[in-house]
């Protein structure tokens, strides 16, 4: 079966003289194809997040360095925000929650009114811990997809 079904061919098949059995077969084929594509997308996403967790950890180490802080901080903020949305969209709430926590820690650091805001070193340590948690969450999610 071709992996690409045009919308017009599906609509035509569902609205013409095909029998109910034909229509059910076409819908089943479409559903199976979409389910497999979603499964593949989710696996690819997890592979990407696994690599991202390693990059996050390196960026988190770099927060302690004055020379690298300016490039690391925005990257961490961007990736945390990106993971927060994509994890939930693909059905991985633990990834979303960890990304939300990363984002909250980064935002707390920026909050000039916060009395107990973390130092660069504390922020770095917290994000390193969260990157390890992210790796564990990805591994658990990968196992659940097998």
Secondary structure, 3 states (H helix, E strand, C coil): CCCCCCHHHHHHHHHCCCCHHHHHHHHHHHHHHHHHHHHHHHHHHHHHHHHHHHHHHHHHHHCCCHHHHHHHHHHHHHHHHHHHHHHHHCCCHHHHHHHHHHHHHHHHHHCCCCCCCCCHHHHHHHHHHHHHHHHHHHHHHHHHCC
